[in-house]
Amino acid sequence: MRTLFTNTSIDFVGVRRYAFIITGLIFIPGLILMLVRGLNYSVEFTGGTRVQVSTTTPIDIAKVRTGLTAEGVHNAEIQQFGGENTFVVRARTAKVGSDADDTEATTTAVTKALDTVIGQGKYVVDDSEGVGPKVGGELRTKAITAILLAFAAVLAYLAYRFEWRFGAAAIIATAHDIFGTIIFISFFNLEVSLVVVGGVLSVLGLSMNETIIIFDRVRENEHRRVPGDLATVLNRSINETLPRTVLTHGTSLATMLTLIIFGGAVIRPFALVMFWGVFTGIFSSMYIAPAVLMYIRQRWPVQAITVRARTVKAAPARR
């Protein structure tokens, strides 16, 4: 593998306009869809009750919704989960009886509705969990705070490790990946749970790591005074790190694909987010970050890189 990708001369920077076009074709429709449909938050963030049910035969979702409304569970979200005989009921913690935040009472109402619609003994409640609305709001705030703090920590590191132009380009490329991942989650209507938030944070670290490796090689080549303009140096740096990129991210994609196919319903959303994150991280590190760096350098040019001269000890004077 390393032999196949050694001494390549691919013009990554030369096709940057096409890369931006591809990004626009994905981001603009995705943004419109996300604004129209929004994100599918789990009960961990919205507060409410989640009941997973398995039945012996396929059921009509409309009939289940009617039965839930009759039992006082209004505006419930019903979604098939895995197969035709498994579905999930999500309901904001509604007023059932005299307690407005009684998750147990809500689960009991869901069970009564299923007894009426499906029949006793023809279904099994696989899982039931509830989160209060206050706790859900706090979790959502903490999830957003965690992402922002991760960005701040990365920005502080880049300011220390590189000049600000490299740091700004890396931050923009990473924001591209995070935003693209959120669009991916919205497009496939994945449930935004704490597991998915962990996947988004993992994508942040993975994307930033790949960009830093390429920029570190760019800085080394500039200090070695590699002949050519900035575009030549960028292309050479990306090509020099290409074997590592293919090996490391190729194995990551294979691992995520295995989890998507053979993993359970709990780990599959994380694997899907990570699979897309690896793909978009490679794309942004090779095409978006170098192109942004070129624009910043043209807009705010930097002085020529100077190489520190070697100090040679003077020979002792002869008597």
C-alpha positions, 0 to 999 in steps of 0.5 A: 500500500505504501509503495502504491502511494509513494512519489505521487504528484496529484494536483489537489489544489488545482481542483479546489473550485470543484471541491467547493462546488461539491461542498455547495451542492451538499450543504445548500440542500442539506441546510434547507432540509435541516431548517425545514425538518430540524433534528430528531432529538432523543428523549435525553435532550427533549425530556419525555418517555421512550418505549421500545416495543416488539410485536409478533406481527406487523402493525399499523402505526396509525392505529397505534397513534389513535390508541395513544391519543385515546389514553391521553398520550398526545403528539407521540412520535412513533417510528419503526426500529430495525424491522417491521415488528419493532417500533419506538414510541416517544412522548413528551412527558405528558400529564397523565393522571395527576402527575405532570412528570410521571414517566411510569404513568406515561409508560402505563398509558402506552401499555394500555393503548397497545393492549387495546390496539394490538392485544395482550400477549402479542407484544413485548416492551423491550425497553423503557426510559424517561428523562425530565424536561429540565434534565434534557435541556441541561444535557443539550446545553452541555453537549453544545458547550462541549463542542464549543470548548473543544473548538476553543482548545483546538484553536489555542493549540493551533495558535501555539503550534502554528502561525494564525493563518494555519490555525484559521484555515484548520478551524474553517476546515473543521467547522466544515466537517462538523456542519457537514456531519450535522447535515448528514444526521438531519438528512438520514433523520438519525436520532441525536443522542449522547452517543451521536454527540460523542461521534460528532466530537470524535469527528472534530478530533479526527478532522483536526488531526489530519489537517494538522499533519498536512500543515505540519509537513507544509511548514517543514517544506517551507523551512527547507525552502522547497522550490515552487510557489505555495500551491506547489508546496501544498500539493507536495505536502499532501502527496507526501502524507497520502500513504499515511492517510490511505492506511490510517483512514482506510482501516478506520472506514473498514472498522466503521463499515463493520459496525454499521453492518454487524453492530446493534441498533445502539452503536449503529448511529455512532458508526454511521456518524463516524463513517461520514466523519472519516470521509468528510475529514479526508476531503476537507484536509486535502481540498478545503483546508489547503484552499482556504490557506491559499486564500488567507495567504493571498489576502494577508501575505506573510514575509518570506520564510527565513532559515536560521543560519548555523553558528560555527564556532570560531577556531582558536587564534594561533599564537 
